[in-house]
Amino acid sequence: MPSNQNTQGGKTFGVLKAQQRDRLEEINKEYMEDQKYRDEEDLAEKLDSFKNKYAEFDLNDQGDIDMMGLKRMMEKLGVPKTHLEMKKMISEVTEGSGETINYRDFVKMMLGKRSAVLKLVMIFEDKANGASGKPNGPPPKRDIASLP
């Protein structure tokens, strides 16, 4: 059986995700070359972070975050929203031009000066993840004498 035919399940998903990341990387390169964003601090790292976040919530791998992807994102970030609130967020990001958020709109929102609700939630989530007081790794070994 040829390897390019009849791929199933995880293999197909992996191929689709790789293709999606390649498309997003091409768009990131456009932003890197754009004069408008040249003076943006840590642009490459920010774009890579945006790419990873976007790919995580693009549920249908079509290059757009739809209502269900946004719902999942908000729930994962710990701020579930109503259907109407999510429609308003999408309209705010896309400036009323669509019912899904494409990657260009997403990056424009995150790099832009306007403070969209979605942008604020994602920035808050990044700060919360970076400042977690939880120790990494397994807990230290203790002996019986140190127990209360």
C-alpha distance (Angstrom), angle and dihedral (degrees) to the residues before:
residue distance angle dihedral
M1 . . .
P2 3.83 . .
S3 3.78 114.6 .
N4 3.82 94.9 -129.7
Q5 3.82 93.9 58.4
N6 3.79 130.5 68.2
T7 3.78 97.0 12.4
Q8 3.76 109.4 172.4
G9 3.78 141.1 -155.6
G10 3.77 112.9 -41.1
K11 3.79 95.1 20.3
T12 3.78 92.5 55.1
F13 3.80 91.3 44.6
G14 3.81 90.7 50.9
V15 3.81 91.7 49.4
L16 3.83 91.7 48.6
K17 3.81 92.3 48.6
A18 3.82 91.3 48.7
Q19 3.81 90.9 50.4
Q20 3.79 90.5 47.6
R21 3.82 92.6 50.5
D22 3.83 89.4 49.4
R23 3.83 90.6 53.2
L24 3.80 91.1 48.0
E25 3.80 90.6 47.7
E26 3.82 90.2 54.6
I27 3.80 89.6 53.8
N28 3.82 89.5 47.8
K29 3.82 89.0 55.2
E30 3.80 89.3 54.4
Y31 3.80 89.7 54.5
M32 3.81 91.0 47.3
E33 3.82 90.2 55.2
D34 3.82 94.8 42.6
Q35 3.82 112.4 108.4
K36 3.79 90.4 -146.3
Y37 3.82 92.2 66.9
R38 3.83 100.1 34.6
D39 3.80 94.1 104.8
E40 3.82 93.3 48.4
E41 3.80 109.4 121.2
D42 3.86 116.1 -117.4
L43 3.81 91.0 -3.7
A44 3.82 95.9 163.6
E45 3.82 92.7 52.2
K46 3.80 92.4 45.6
L47 3.80 92.4 49.6
D48 3.80 91.1 49.0
S49 3.80 90.1 50.7
F50 3.82 91.1 48.2
K51 3.81 90.5 49.2
N52 3.80 92.2 53.2
K53 3.81 93.5 46.6
Y54 3.78 92.4 46.8
A55 3.80 94.2 48.1
E56 3.80 90.4 50.0
F57 3.80 93.0 58.6
D58 3.81 100.9 36.1
L59 3.79 92.4 100.9
N60 3.81 99.2 177.8
D61 3.84 95.9 42.5
Q62 3.80 89.6 -130.7
G63 3.80 93.8 122.3
D64 3.80 95.5 -102.1
I65 3.80 134.2 93.7
D66 3.78 106.0 -134.6
M67 3.79 130.0 -168.8
M68 3.82 93.4 -79.2
G69 3.81 92.6 48.8
L70 3.80 90.4 50.2
K71 3.80 90.6 47.0
R72 3.80 90.2 52.5
M73 3.81 90.8 47.0
M74 3.80 93.4 51.8
E75 3.81 92.3 46.3
K76 3.80 91.7 49.3
L77 3.80 90.3 49.2
G78 3.80 88.6 52.8
V79 3.81 97.0 -113.1
P80 3.80 108.1 101.0
K81 3.80 113.0 -166.7
T82 3.78 134.5 -160.0
H83 3.78 121.7 -108.9
L84 3.81 91.4 -103.7
E85 3.81 92.6 49.3
M86 3.80 90.5 52.0
K87 3.83 91.6 48.5
K88 3.79 88.1 52.6
M89 3.82 91.2 49.2
I90 3.81 91.9 50.7
S91 3.80 91.0 47.1
E92 3.82 90.1 49.5
V93 3.81 93.2 51.0
T94 3.81 96.4 42.8
E95 3.81 92.6 38.5
G96 3.80 89.6 -122.9
S97 3.80 95.7 -57.1
G98 3.80 100.4 115.4
E99 3.78 152.3 -0.3
T100 3.80 95.4 -114.8
I101 3.80 133.7 54.6
N102 3.79 113.9 -123.2
Y103 3.79 122.0 -158.4
R104 3.80 95.0 -104.8
D105 3.82 91.2 54.6
F106 3.80 89.5 46.1
V107 3.83 93.8 52.6
K108 3.81 91.9 42.7
M109 3.80 89.0 53.5
M110 3.80 94.2 47.4
L111 3.82 94.5 46.1
G112 3.80 95.8 36.5
K113 3.77 127.6 97.6
R114 3.81 93.5 -124.0
S115 3.78 113.5 96.7
A116 3.77 107.8 -134.2
V117 3.80 117.8 -173.7
L118 3.81 91.0 -117.6
K119 3.81 91.1 52.2
L120 3.80 91.7 51.4
V121 3.81 92.2 49.0
M122 3.82 92.6 49.6
I123 3.81 93.5 46.8
F124 3.80 89.9 49.4
E125 3.81 90.5 49.9
D126 3.81 91.9 51.1
K127 3.82 91.7 50.2
A128 3.80 91.4 47.0
N129 3.81 91.5 50.9
G130 3.80 92.7 47.4
A131 3.80 94.8 49.3
S132 3.77 99.2 46.2
G133 3.77 112.7 142.6
K134 3.78 93.6 -150.2
P135 3.79 115.3 119.4
N136 3.78 117.6 -122.6
G137 3.77 122.0 -121.9
P138 3.78 132.0 12.6
P139 3.80 120.6 -29.3
P140 3.80 116.9 -94.6
K141 3.80 117.7 -92.3
R142 3.77 115.1 -101.1
D143 3.77 131.6 -164.4
I144 3.78 126.7 -139.4
A145 3.81 93.3 -102.2
S146 3.81 92.0 62.4
L147 3.82 94.5 54.4
P148 3.84 118.1 100.2
